Amino acid sequence: MNSGFGWTRLKRGGFEGPPLRPGSMASALEDPVLIRPFRGHRAAVTGVAFNAEAAGLATSSLDRFLMVWKLKTQCRAYKFVGHAEAVTSVQFSPDGQLLASASQDRTVRLWIPCIHGESSVLKGHTASVRSVSFSHDGHFLVSASNDKSIKIWSVHHQRLLFSLFQHTHWVRCAKFSPDGRLIASCSEDKSVKIWDTRNKTCIDSFLDYGGFSNFVDFNPSGTCIASAGSNHTVKLWDIRMNKLLQHYKVHRAGVNCVSFHPSGNYLITASTDGTLKILDLLEGRLIYTLHGHKGPVLSVAFSKGGEKFASGGADAQVLLWKTNFDSFDYKEVLKHHIRRTHIDDPPHLLDIYPRSPHLHDEKPQSVEVNPTFDVTNTQTPDPPVIEISSSFSTADDVGSEGLQYPPASVLATSSKRQSENGSESAVHNGDTQTGISPSLGNALEHIVGQLDVLTLTISILEQRLTLTEDKLKECLENQQKMLLQGRQEE
């Protein structure tokens, strides 16, 4: 396979690529094309997210940093420093005024993505936080953690609202439905669960005995969910009929992330096998295989309008792509989805992807996009990186051009430390308040230090409990095997 940047077609039987639909992929100009790579992270890129206008791209990495890349005018990158350990997930709020990140340091952070780097810290998890996601109205956050819990936060008040417990292993991902009424989560306990946010209960569960899901998300109309499996599969479920709709096995290694096109007709997948694949959900087939990353691809996301998508890999690269293959009127499609998400109508045929559950071939016939030749001339030097220091203090102005986001009032009060009564609590850090005596400040710092020690102790106990549960499960499985063998011998 070629390396570098460009595209080639996989020929078969004298034809180039898969059979064409009217108005679909009529020429090479309609194939996805790599716009450019971005290099700035020093370790694997774990998350990618576009802002509302697709003018900015946020990325998270194991190097402990967030980066925001300006895609319009002069390209420039901003590095946000604050997390103490690897950053595992990142997402813009729907209006683009806030950025949320999750980290292995057991915290969630809310940032104002400007050159001052203001942020507040949400504490409550007792182990690594694997994912963070905004509700579609931007009022709430959901986070998933290795402490086996899912937590829902108020963005405006920056406090924990409630937690969901039923997973028996690490929770890898949690996402809101488009209308905010449901949450989908996936865990290493091999289950995908659907939660009702009003009743705070699990209302459905899908089990996959072949492996666990790394990622889960709703389609734009909120009628289906897609899961990315460690067992190389992608599955689509209808959540109203509790039915498996489609089952793809097109990757040669675990699938790490998926993203729905805004039309809901396409799904892009990112895999440890080093490729991205684009699935046509209406026809139930693989249409594109994209190469470009050197090693596992860990994250992928479409822009809000679907005209671009971005991918992040273990090679520390971020690749920005132009979609090209679909020319729907996105505004009309999105209006249709918004109408549908607020009404409990009977199932519509267009919502339920055709074709009964079927397993797709491991040797798919698709167009291969291997960026090697035609993008080389468009590659510009990597953009200058402006480092934005500590989240609690205002950094020096680093020039007249910055990220032009309006100030977000919700972080203006993030300087107060808050604690909630009861077993579920969150501590929020902020700027030092004026008018506090040194003795009181020292006492508060001591209390916070003790709380951190307590949090660490709980995390250690949680890990030990997990190990004990795993051992107990293994013993029970062995006991069942022995009983079955004994009955067979009798």
SEFIBA-792321 format. One line per field, with one value per residue (C-alpha): residue in one letter; y, x, z. Coordinates in nm, 4 decimals, padded with zeros to 6 digits. Example, Ala and Ser with C-alpha at 12.3 -4.5 7.8 and 13.67 -1.06 7.14 Angstrom:
SEFIBA-792321
aa: [A:S]
c2: [-00.4500:-00.1060]
c1: [01.2300:01.3670]
c3: [00.7800:00.7140]
end
This chain:
SEFIBA-792321
aa: [M:N:S:G:F:G:W:T:R:L:K:R:G:G:F:E:G:P:P:L:R:P:G:S:M:A:S:A:L:E:D:P:V:L:I:R:P:F:R:G:H:R:A:A:V:T:G:V:A:F:N:A:E:A:A:G:L:A:T:S:S:L:D:R:F:L:M:V:W:K:L:K:T:Q:C:R:A:Y:K:F:V:G:H:A:E:A:V:T:S:V:Q:F:S:P:D:G:Q:L:L:A:S:A:S:Q:D:R:T:V:R:L:W:I:P:C:I:H:G:E:S:S:V:L:K:G:H:T:A:S:V:R:S:V:S:F:S:H:D:G:H:F:L:V:S:A:S:N:D:K:S:I:K:I:W:S:V:H:H:Q:R:L:L:F:S:L:F:Q:H:T:H:W:V:R:C:A:K:F:S:P:D:G:R:L:I:A:S:C:S:E:D:K:S:V:K:I:W:D:T:R:N:K:T:C:I:D:S:F:L:D:Y:G:G:F:S:N:F:V:D:F:N:P:S:G:T:C:I:A:S:A:G:S:N:H:T:V:K:L:W:D:I:R:M:N:K:L:L:Q:H:Y:K:V:H:R:A:G:V:N:C:V:S:F:H:P:S:G:N:Y:L:I:T:A:S:T:D:G:T:L:K:I:L:D:L:L:E:G:R:L:I:Y:T:L:H:G:H:K:G:P:V:L:S:V:A:F:S:K:G:G:E:K:F:A:S:G:G:A:D:A:Q:V:L:L:W:K:T:N:F:D:S:F:D:Y:K:E:V:L:K:H:H:I:R:R:T:H:I:D:D:P:P:H:L:L:D:I:Y:P:R:S:P:H:L:H:D:E:K:P:Q:S:V:E:V:N:P:T:F:D:V:T:N:T:Q:T:P:D:P:P:V:I:E:I:S:S:S:F:S:T:A:D:D:V:G:S:E:G:L:Q:Y:P:P:A:S:V:L:A:T:S:S:K:R:Q:S:E:N:G:S:E:S:A:V:H:N:G:D:T:Q:T:G:I:S:P:S:L:G:N:A:L:E:H:I:V:G:Q:L:D:V:L:T:L:T:I:S:I:L:E:Q:R:L:T:L:T:E:D:K:L:K:E:C:L:E:N:Q:Q:K:M:L:L:Q:G:R:Q:E:E]
c2: [00.0000:00.3439:00.5858:00.9621:01.1578:01.1097:00.8751:00.5559:00.3360:-00.0332:-00.1884:-00.5001:-00.6810:-00.3988:-00.1412:00.1243:00.1216:00.0016:00.0285:00.3909:00.5278:00.8159:01.1342:00.9412:00.9301:01.0054:01.1257:01.1244:01.4819:01.3453:01.1147:01.2264:01.4125:01.4991:01.8757:01.8687:01.7092:01.8953:01.8170:01.9671:01.6945:01.4872:01.1716:00.9885:01.2036:01.0704:01.3073:01.5500:01.7941:02.0800:02.3979:02.5002:02.6867:02.4349:02.7276:02.5642:02.2115:02.0943:01.7921:01.6033:01.3891:01.1577:01.4381:01.6060:01.8990:02.0265:02.2067:02.4321:02.4771:02.7775:02.6530:02.9864:03.2863:03.2319:02.8866:02.8992:02.6535:02.7137:02.4697:02.4593:02.3398:02.2339:01.8612:01.6692:01.3485:01.2298:01.3966:01.1303:01.3263:01.6735:01.8403:02.1900:02.3104:02.3498:02.7283:02.6949:02.9167:02.6387:02.3398:02.0324:01.7841:01.4592:01.3251:01.0371:01.2807:01.1968:01.5418:01.7089:02.0632:02.3390:02.5900:02.9224:02.8603:03.1960:03.3098:03.3636:02.9933:03.0308:02.7020:02.5360:02.1855:01.9407:01.6775:01.3786:01.0745:00.8454:00.7034:00.8040:00.9824:00.8237:01.0549:01.3813:01.5110:01.8076:01.7764:01.9265:02.2367:02.2860:02.2898:01.9576:01.7415:01.3643:01.1924:00.8249:00.6840:00.3841:00.4151:00.2376:00.5437:00.7925:01.1447:01.4264:01.7852:02.1248:02.3465:02.6748:02.5891:02.3668:02.1053:01.7387:01.6674:01.2883:00.9663:00.6475:00.3115:-00.0273:-00.1025:-00.3641:-00.2618:00.0512:00.2792:00.3818:00.6293:00.8062:01.0288:01.2266:01.1631:01.4608:01.5537:01.5096:01.2624:00.9556:00.8651:00.5781:00.4267:00.1414:-00.0488:-00.3199:-00.5327:-00.5938:-00.4052:-00.0961:00.0662:00.3209:00.5503:00.7745:01.1070:01.2014:00.8847:00.8240:00.4576:00.2104:00.1333:-00.0990:-00.2968:-00.4571:-00.7331:-00.8304:-01.1505:-01.1212:-00.8177:-00.4798:-00.1484:00.1303:00.4019:00.4586:00.7393:00.8235:00.8864:01.2444:01.1532:00.9781:00.6536:00.4348:00.3933:00.2765:00.0948:00.0521:-00.2915:-00.4224:-00.7377:-00.5473:-00.4907:-00.1953:-00.2504:-00.0401:-00.0925:00.0431:00.1587:00.1650:-00.1931:-00.3268:-00.4744:-00.5162:-00.3438:-00.3731:-00.5536:-00.4691:-00.6503:-00.4488:-00.3796:-00.6114:-00.4795:-00.3110:-00.0135:00.2853:00.5549:00.6255:00.9437:00.9866:01.2191:01.4904:01.3414:01.0134:00.8241:00.7638:00.6475:00.6875:00.4500:00.4670:00.1512:00.0137:-00.1391:00.2115:00.2894:00.4967:00.3448:00.5124:00.3073:00.3838:00.2988:00.3205:00.0635:-00.1275:-00.1386:-00.0100:00.2601:00.4061:00.2925:00.5835:00.5569:00.8224:00.7491:00.5493:00.3218:00.2998:00.5644:00.6569:00.9275:01.0698:01.3308:01.4994:01.8751:01.9935:02.0443:01.7297:01.9016:01.8065:01.5418:01.5040:01.2046:01.1617:00.8766:00.7104:00.8725:01.2079:01.3423:01.5124:01.4734:01.7146:01.5775:01.7179:01.4931:01.5521:01.2382:01.3770:01.6950:01.6893:02.0124:01.9740:02.2486:02.0757:01.7399:01.8880:02.0585:01.7209:01.5586:01.8372:01.7933:01.4199:01.4292:01.6081:01.3734:01.0106:00.9083:00.5465:00.4278:00.5845:00.3676:00.6164:00.5979:00.2218:00.1445:-00.1150:-00.4668:-00.7137:-00.7807:-00.9160:-00.9674:-00.7936:-00.9556:-00.9034:-00.8433:-00.5480:-00.4016:-00.0291:00.2806:00.3120:00.6629:00.6543:01.0119:00.9852:01.2211:01.4931:01.6672:01.7172:02.0605:02.1919:02.0987:02.4125:02.4281:02.3283:02.6247:02.8187:02.6954:02.9413:02.7818:02.8947:02.8271:02.7390:02.7248:02.9376:03.2426:03.4843:03.4368:03.7263:03.8400:03.6655:03.8873:04.0728:03.7664:03.5191:03.2846:03.5204:03.3662:03.5809:03.5543:03.2868:03.4097:03.0598:03.0470:03.3891:03.2390:02.9344:03.0715:02.9425:02.5993:02.4253:02.1071:01.9271:01.7522:01.3799:01.0969:01.2526:01.5650:01.7708:02.0162:02.2998:02.4927:02.8519:03.1721:03.2780:03.5060:03.8373:03.9304:03.5867:03.5920:03.3895:03.1645:03.0816:03.0257:02.7856:02.5989:02.5653:02.4423:02.1844:02.0663:02.0398:01.8421:01.6017:01.5649:01.4789:01.2131:01.0762:01.0698:00.8815:00.6320:00.5692:00.5218:00.2589:00.0802:00.0912:-00.0706:-00.3431:-00.4057:-00.4365:-00.6928:-00.8869:-00.8845:-01.0067:-01.2903:-01.3857:-01.3873:-01.6077:-01.8485:-01.8717:-01.9400:-02.2130:-02.3630:-02.3739:-02.5425:-02.8041:-02.8707:-02.9120:-03.1489:-03.3501:-03.3837:-03.4886:-03.7568:-03.8924]
c1: [00.0000:00.1319:00.2164:00.1804:-00.1102:-00.3262:-00.6035:-00.6286:-00.9209:-00.9563:-01.0388:-01.2444:-01.3816:-01.2898:-01.4887:-01.3614:-01.5218:-01.8684:-02.1845:-02.2935:-02.6330:-02.7852:-02.6117:-02.3711:-01.9931:-02.0186:-01.6602:-01.3383:-01.4128:-01.6911:-01.4634:-01.3439:-01.0149:-00.7571:-00.7387:-00.4292:-00.2647:-00.2094:00.0888:00.1237:00.0485:00.3343:00.1307:-00.1784:-00.4818:-00.7789:-01.0570:-01.1565:-01.4500:-01.5620:-01.7251:-02.0669:-01.9398:-01.6594:-01.4184:-01.2358:-01.1272:-01.0531:-00.8332:-00.7342:-00.4283:-00.2384:00.0226:-00.2113:-00.2987:-00.6000:-00.5451:-00.7789:-00.6941:-00.8305:-00.9333:-01.0228:-00.8043:-00.4457:-00.4156:-00.3062:-00.3130:-00.3748:-00.2557:-00.4507:-00.2578:-00.4362:-00.4967:-00.2436:-00.2750:-00.3808:-00.6889:-00.9291:-01.2186:-01.3131:-01.6294:-01.7522:-02.0814:-02.3509:-02.3006:-01.9214:-01.8685:-01.7457:-01.5193:-01.5445:-01.2630:-01.2222:-00.8984:-00.7267:-00.6684:-01.0315:-01.1664:-01.3864:-01.2953:-01.5026:-01.2991:-01.3655:-01.1725:-00.9958:-00.6389:-00.7002:-00.7591:-01.0215:-01.1596:-01.3330:-01.2823:-01.5630:-01.4592:-01.6684:-01.5327:-01.2975:-01.1152:-01.0151:-01.2877:-01.3205:-01.5664:-01.7551:-02.0430:-02.2832:-02.6584:-02.7883:-02.9208:-02.5831:-02.7334:-02.5935:-02.2824:-02.2578:-01.9322:-01.8329:-01.5596:-01.3555:-01.5312:-01.8253:-02.0480:-02.2097:-02.2471:-02.4706:-02.3628:-02.5278:-02.3194:-02.4580:-02.4227:-02.1158:-02.2317:-02.3178:-02.6881:-02.6983:-02.5112:-02.6179:-02.4950:-02.5599:-02.2555:-02.0318:-01.7085:-01.5407:-01.7747:-01.6087:-01.8554:-02.1868:-02.3904:-02.7151:-02.9905:-03.0743:-03.3764:-03.1826:-03.4321:-03.2105:-02.8477:-02.6671:-02.3617:-02.1232:-01.8988:-01.6374:-01.9099:-02.0124:-02.3389:-02.4831:-02.7458:-03.0186:-03.1106:-03.4109:-03.2782:-03.6116:-03.6555:-03.2797:-03.3296:-03.1945:-03.4778:-03.2991:-02.9785:-02.8113:-02.5580:-02.2739:-02.1056:-01.8394:-01.6712:-01.7318:-01.8068:-01.5486:-01.7881:-02.1611:-02.3712:-02.7241:-02.8118:-02.9311:-03.3007:-03.2495:-03.4130:-03.1025:-02.7652:-02.4360:-02.1713:-01.8018:-01.6860:-01.3555:-01.4399:-01.3947:-01.7692:-02.0044:-02.3675:-02.6790:-02.9750:-03.3285:-03.3908:-03.7720:-03.8057:-03.5002:-03.3785:-03.0400:-03.0734:-02.7282:-02.4070:-02.0835:-01.7530:-01.5404:-01.2363:-00.9472:-00.9038:-01.1068:-01.3266:-01.2498:-01.4955:-01.7893:-01.9591:-02.2921:-02.3179:-02.5798:-02.8121:-02.8103:-02.7407:-02.3694:-02.1485:-01.7724:-01.5653:-01.2109:-01.0150:-00.6959:-00.6275:-00.5172:-00.8143:-01.1308:-01.4335:-01.7503:-02.0710:-02.3807:-02.6555:-02.9436:-02.7852:-02.6205:-02.2707:-01.9163:-01.8388:-01.5000:-01.1819:-00.9537:-00.5830:-00.3462:-00.2703:00.0384:-00.1036:-00.4375:-00.7035:-00.8553:-01.1112:-01.3219:-01.5980:-01.8037:-01.8510:-02.2019:-02.2910:-02.1179:-01.8997:-01.5803:-01.4592:-01.1463:-00.9584:-00.6974:-00.4519:-00.1883:00.0655:-00.0148:-00.1539:-00.4868:-00.6127:-00.8726:-01.0842:-01.3401:-01.6464:-01.7526:-01.9674:-02.3028:-02.4791:-02.8004:-02.9581:-02.8357:-03.0590:-03.3747:-03.2512:-03.1690:-03.5099:-03.6706:-03.4691:-03.5515:-03.9235:-03.8957:-03.7000:-03.9813:-04.2630:-04.3193:-04.4627:-04.4835:-04.1670:-04.1095:-03.9677:-03.6905:-03.5811:-03.5382:-03.2524:-03.3509:-03.2109:-03.2607:-02.9655:-02.6802:-02.3072:-02.0931:-01.7983:-01.4499:-01.3267:-01.5412:-01.5459:-01.5078:-01.3336:-00.9950:-00.8738:-00.5009:-00.3696:-00.0325:00.0105:-00.2452:-00.2405:00.1310:00.1360:-00.1361:00.0504:00.1595:00.4019:00.2497:00.0701:00.2378:00.1303:00.0399:00.0530:-00.2180:-00.1142:-00.2904:-00.6670:-00.7171:-00.5096:-00.5274:-00.2334:-00.0503:-00.2071:-00.0106:-00.1035:-00.3900:-00.5312:-00.7016:-00.9949:-01.2873:-01.5380:-01.7723:-01.7114:-01.9181:-02.0812:-02.1222:-01.7537:-01.7472:-01.8391:-01.6170:-01.3814:-01.5956:-01.5355:-01.8675:-01.9566:-02.2898:-02.4469:-02.5029:-02.3072:-02.2880:-02.0758:-01.8589:-01.5858:-01.5251:-01.2003:-01.1631:-00.9729:-00.8647:-01.1212:-01.0126:-01.0888:-01.0154:-00.7776:-00.4550:-00.5497:-00.8872:-00.7196:-00.4687:-00.7483:-00.9416:-00.6307:-00.5782:-00.9395:-00.9032:-00.5804:-00.7582:-01.0439:-00.7930:-00.6381:-00.9851:-01.0675:-00.7436:-00.8187:-01.1675:-01.0172:-00.7747:-01.0556:-01.2670:-00.9842:-00.9412:-01.3154:-01.3108:-01.0292:-01.2195:-01.5368:-01.3423:-01.1863:-01.5247:-01.6783:-01.3943:-01.4427:-01.8168:-01.7559:-01.5035:-01.7488:-02.0211:-01.7823:-01.6908:-02.0595:-02.1335:-01.8381:-01.9554:-02.3071:-02.1709:-01.9516:-02.2548]
c3: [00.0000:-00.0875:00.1868:00.1912:00.0513:-00.2650:-00.3804:-00.5854:-00.6871:-00.6210:-00.9606:-01.0030:-01.3065:-01.5446:-01.3439:-01.1070:-00.7649:-00.6614:-00.8717:-00.8984:-00.8001:-01.0000:-00.8902:-00.6672:-00.7142:-01.0856:-01.1013:-00.9062:-00.8024:-00.5814:-00.3849:-00.0403:-00.0596:00.2026:00.2546:00.4744:00.7778:01.1053:01.3222:01.6665:01.9199:02.0570:02.1242:01.9994:01.9134:02.1113:02.0031:01.7267:01.7209:01.4936:01.6179:01.4842:01.1760:01.1002:01.1316:01.4230:01.5031:01.8574:01.9273:02.2429:02.2971:02.5270:02.5473:02.8075:02.5795:02.3922:02.0643:01.8696:01.5023:01.3134:00.9708:00.8097:00.7288:00.8401:00.9904:01.3520:01.6410:02.0102:02.2731:02.6006:02.9048:03.2221:03.2515:03.4623:03.2585:02.9117:02.7604:02.6335:02.4793:02.3562:02.2280:02.1425:02.2833:02.0144:02.0021:01.9945:02.2994:02.5289:02.4997:02.7232:02.7828:02.9773:03.1174:03.2883:03.5786:03.6791:03.5871:03.3299:03.2256:03.0699:02.8679:02.6997:02.3757:02.3630:02.4184:02.7914:02.8477:03.1215:03.2466:03.5382:03.6717:03.7464:03.9994:04.0936:03.9147:04.1077:03.8041:03.4507:03.2539:02.9088:02.7308:02.7638:02.5526:02.5480:02.5182:02.1925:02.3723:02.5434:02.8945:03.0152:02.9988:03.0236:03.1193:03.1278:03.3471:03.4534:03.7905:03.6133:03.6421:03.4060:03.5419:03.4210:03.4927:03.4696:03.2407:03.3730:03.7424:03.6888:03.9323:03.9341:03.8859:03.9152:03.8411:03.6651:03.7931:03.6345:03.4262:03.5892:03.4147:03.2803:03.0858:02.7608:02.6123:02.6811:02.4465:02.4641:02.2118:01.9858:02.2007:02.5269:02.6733:02.6390:02.6971:02.5247:02.6948:02.6259:02.8631:02.8807:03.0421:02.6749:02.7044:02.5387:02.7611:02.6949:02.9848:03.0467:03.1785:03.3373:03.5407:03.5759:03.4897:03.2359:02.9929:02.7512:02.7134:02.4123:02.4770:02.2433:02.3564:02.0858:02.2430:02.4014:02.2322:02.2313:02.1187:02.0757:01.9267:01.8106:01.4491:01.3758:01.4020:01.7370:01.6247:01.6036:01.7687:01.6208:01.8227:01.7407:01.8519:01.9812:01.7817:01.4524:01.4005:01.3604:01.4608:01.4146:01.6484:01.6300:01.9863:01.9498:01.8328:02.0186:01.6924:01.5263:01.1882:01.0332:01.1198:00.9385:00.9672:00.7277:00.9482:01.0282:01.3852:01.6582:01.5674:01.7919:01.6837:01.4512:01.3279:01.1516:00.8536:00.9337:00.6701:00.8661:00.5423:00.5938:00.8785:00.8986:01.1118:01.2533:01.3292:01.4779:01.1343:01.0248:00.7985:00.7897:00.6182:00.4937:00.4971:00.2912:00.5405:00.2927:00.0628:00.3464:00.1995:00.2302:-00.0272:00.0728:00.2458:00.3393:00.4147:00.5459:00.9108:01.0009:01.2670:01.4512:01.3859:01.7217:01.6463:01.3652:01.3368:01.0659:01.0767:01.1665:00.7990:00.6813:00.4222:00.6091:00.8490:01.0593:01.1959:01.4687:01.5030:01.7150:01.4785:01.6519:01.3235:01.2601:00.9027:00.7636:00.4762:00.2323:00.2091:-00.1553:-00.1912:-00.0789:-00.1895:00.0183:00.1289:00.4870:00.6266:00.5051:00.6358:00.9754:00.9955:00.9283:01.2083:01.4546:01.3853:01.4348:01.7605:01.9426:01.8385:01.9323:01.5956:01.4801:01.3027:00.9609:00.6866:00.6182:00.9808:00.9715:00.7410:00.4811:00.4711:00.7494:00.9850:00.7812:00.8172:00.5597:00.3943:00.5332:00.1742:00.0718:-00.2771:-00.2326:-00.3581:-00.1904:-00.1160:-00.0518:-00.0363:-00.2128:-00.5042:-00.5580:-00.2201:-00.1856:-00.3430:-00.1133:00.2051:00.3830:00.6756:01.0074:01.1636:01.4433:01.7863:02.0599:02.4041:02.6445:02.9999:03.3228:03.3098:03.6190:03.5352:03.2465:03.0119:02.8507:02.5255:02.2533:01.9631:01.8073:01.6308:01.8588:01.8515:01.8172:02.0534:02.2632:02.6382:02.8087:03.1274:03.2619:03.3505:03.5118:03.8455:03.8158:04.0778:04.3651:04.5077:04.5579:04.7367:04.7267:05.0273:04.9841:04.8363:04.4903:04.4973:04.2695:04.3537:04.1107:04.0978:03.9828:04.0217:04.3678:04.5248:04.6664:05.0243:05.1771:05.4725:05.4410:05.7339:05.5786:05.2427:05.3986:05.5764:05.2511:05.0698:05.3445:05.3114:04.9354:04.9810:05.2153:04.9667:04.6929:04.9180:04.9899:04.6171:04.5454:04.8241:04.6839:04.3372:04.4696:04.6539:04.3374:04.1394:04.4017:04.4013:04.0220:04.0415:04.3075:04.0966:03.7931:03.9950:04.1395:03.7921:03.6676:03.9605:03.8920:03.5227:03.6099:03.8582:03.5913:03.3479:03.6109:03.6828:03.3124:03.2706:03.5734:03.4299:03.0918:03.2545:03.4461]
end
